[in-house]
Amino acid sequence: MGNPENPQGQDRDDAGVLLAPRQKVKRPTLYNVVLHNDDYTTQELVVEVLRLFFHKTDAEAQTIMLNVHNKGRGIAGTYSKDLAESKVAQVTDYARTHGAPLKLTAEPAH
């Protein structure tokens, strides 16, 4: 049986003000910026881009660089799709201006 003061079953705040129904907001998909190993990009350049573009500490940059070197890939950071794609473009341009073929991709985070 319905509430006679609130026949539509709508919510009210503490002051009795009718509230709009809450809508669930879907969080945007996040993307990992992934660095891929190659035989030409120096480890120093990888550490440099991790510090400059992803604001990693020396220790964090070294750990990620070693993952790239030893495992073939490493995650530099996780961002919204637009920001991840922007980071990929910025770092790719930077690497090219330094003569390196560093490959980065933006991949959906799981």
Secondary structure, DSSP 8 states (H G I E B T S, - for coil): --BTTBTT---B-TT--B-----------EEEEEEE--SSS-HHHHHHHHHHHH---HHHHHHHHHHHHHHSEEEEEEEEHHHHHHHHHHHHHHHHHTT---EEEEEE--
